[in-house]
Amino acid sequence: MALIVQKYGGTSVGSVERIEAVAEKIIKFREQGDDIVVVVSAMSGETNRLTALAQEIMESPTPREMDVLLSTGEQVTIALLCMALEKRGYGARSFTGGQVRILTDESHTKARIKEIDGSRIHAQLEQGNIVVVAGFQGVDELGNITTLGRGGSDTTGVALAAALDADECQIYTDVKGVYTTDPRVVPEARLLSSITFEEMLELASLGAKVLQIRSVEFAGKYKVPLRVLSTFEEGPGTLISLEEDSEMEDPAIAGIAFERDEAKLTVAGVPDVPGMAYKVIGPVSDAGIEVDVIVQNAAEDGTNDITFTVKRAECGRAYKILQDAAVSLGAKEVVQDKKVCKVSLVGVGMRSHAGIASKMFKALAEENINIQIITTSEIKISVVIEEKYLELAVRALHSAFNLGDPESAAESN
């Protein structure tokens, strides 16, 4: 008998029919003798509906009351799912975050979990019940309802799995697992049987949308085996763990991530003196704008060009900050470019495989794609290129590193 925590997102429970289907899936595991704890999101569209209601009353509702309002979405789902299980003759008990005692800090709309009391869940499991918990929410020390922010239900699932010492945390979504890249861009993309926490964290941070970064960080920290599966199709999904996949023929690269939402800013001709990078980047960061890739180029005349990327929506604000500071910085000009993107190779095998970077640059050169910025880490190489070449670059790299599924490739020919 295993203890499994399953998390179902909003699409998976988006209608009564889908909730009924989820109940059937849960029962299959229960029939195998496993103890099951289920974490659910609000039904798809419900959070947007509740937010719209709030904004009809107040343009900027207080965070505390927004948490009270938005937490009701998951409460609806846990009750309906328990009803579906009980209708089929299985004992089920629903719990809100507060009832479980998922204790968080006081940061409304973006709370962080401090501890979880698993005693009520264990008591229900001992009675043979399936436990259904509302994701995305908890309570602070004073009993105020809090929500966990973006990706909160995934975080709830992983945190519960860690607190209960579960054998596995399964994240059910609308894709079959983690692919070598987005199958919508590369139809031959291969479903990975496994990937390391480190690789998944990099892929998530670099644009892969399968899992939220926060839940992967949590799983890695507490060594919770994490599996991504499809709610709508049968299959083993992708296991995310500490172990590398020894069965891969070429383990150097696990996958390719990309991010369209990039903009590039260049502060040109600033004096080459100590502290200049801080004077350029500091005011942008102080304004709450996240800076990503940074590169500095020295010119023969004793000046530097400092280039960095930000999210496209923040580009205009960052550009104004730099324009206002240009004179005091001694800069010749400030240039913005909103037509760039970032493409990244990720793989723990880079540590032991030479020539990855040169192979990447050769593949892009053969497609006449100019690299504007390069950044690397132990298991990642990222390049900034013109956005119009994004899909071509991803396909070229996917082919160069032989990441495709041979069966899919045959079908597409």
Secondary structure by P-SEA (a helix, b strand, c coil): cbbbbbbbcccccccaaaaaaaaaaaaaaaaabbbbbbbbccccaaaaaaaaaaaaccccccaaaaaaaaaaaaaaaaaaaaaaaaaacbbbbbbccccccccccccccccccccccaaaaaaaaaabbbbbbbccccccccccccccccaaaaaaaaaaaaaacccbbbbbccccccccccccccccbbbbccccaaaaaaaaaaccccccaaaaaaaaaaccbbbbbbccccccccccccccccccccccccbbbbbccbbbbbbcccccccaaaaaaaaaaaaacccccbbbbbbccccbbbbbbcccccaaaaaaaaaaaacccccccbbbbbcccccccccccccccccaaaaaaaaaaaaaccccccccccccbbbbbccccaaaaaaaaaaaaaccccaaaaaaac
